[in-house]
Amino acid sequence: MPNLIKNKSLKELNTFGINSIADNFYELNSDIDIFEFIAEIDKVAKPIYFLGAGANTLFTSNFNGSIAKINTKGIVLKFEDDDYLYVEANAGVVWDDFVSFCVANKYYGAENLIAIPGTVGAAPIQNIGAYGVEAKDIIHMVYYYDIESFTLNQLEANSCKFAYRDSIFKNELKDKIIITKVLFKLSKKPTFKLSYGNINDALKIKGIISPDIFVISATIKEIRDSKLPNIEVIGNAGSFFKNPIISKEKLEELILDFPSIVSYDVSDTEVKLAAGWLIDNAGLKGYQIGGAAVHQNQALVLINKDNASGKDVMDLSKYIQKEIKQIYGVDLFPEVIFV
Ligand code: EPU
């Protein structure tokens, strides 16, 4: 059984940098640690929260239960066919290390997801995404322990109910499983997606006509860095809310009052609104409650400006939700998980 650490500060273990104290803390560094932890789970103080990089978690107060940090490492090319390479990574692998591995070896498909904070095991839960690509586009299989039945299971990507920042792991399987490994399917041939946002423009400015995987990943990283605050410098968890999906009818009403509102088609009947625009246009950039603030450059990002408590961030998020509902009649839902 992995060592138990009492009264552990989680400040370095969540990208918001919130100084929450966990009553009990375990680090699961190997498959054996995970196996033993589940085998003896009856003895572990509840509730249990499995933590990756803490890149999408808001600790709202001290944690009166057990935190189990998944820290298993290892990336391996399992097999290949004529068109694809199948790469397996353990849940604790840092997401960007996995992307860098793919880029360095010219395994195509992961490059747009460069520099996203988090771990491989958390990626399917949230179906992380950026610049026109989502984790679901490259996930082949997810392996997990079912905690109750103590069995090792696997789910093919098309059974994971992947949707925009959503999956079966956030719903039906929530609190019932631990993801141990993910098998990814990368392409042997370039499959670049450059039409999202300003990727093409950024490449044009550099005078690059036929970019390779190295130029594309570097360019996307530059675009990210110009918009999102560096978690090493300012605590944050990327986008705090999901971009809300509304009907086209509702959009038409909104356009009458807000002609410059930003939206993207998602189906014949629905659009996704840019929550960052909604918050920005509501005049909330820089708005602060306690030590938590709305980021000046990207209003969808809430930051730990000055020793924020988890409650400060939560209060700020509730205030924003209330204002956005009042101004636009639109509900915002957090992408970040409140613990
Ligand atoms: N905008 C504003 N003001 C702001 C922020 C944004 O007007 O303060 C406008 C922008 O000008 C743009 C639109 O809103 O027209 C969208 O902004 P942006 O391109 O920055 O993307 P986003 O919708 O805010 C989403 C993802 C990000 C991902 C980027 C790029 C969600 C919740 N967020 O952000 O993912 O990196 O697109 O693909 O879907 C994350 O999930 O943590 C994350 C960072």
Residues whose N, C-alpha, C, O or C-beta is under 5 A from the ligand:
A	BS01	EPU	G129 A130 Y131 G132 A237 G238 S239 F241 K242 N243 V262 A274 G276 W277 D280 N297 Q298 A299 L300
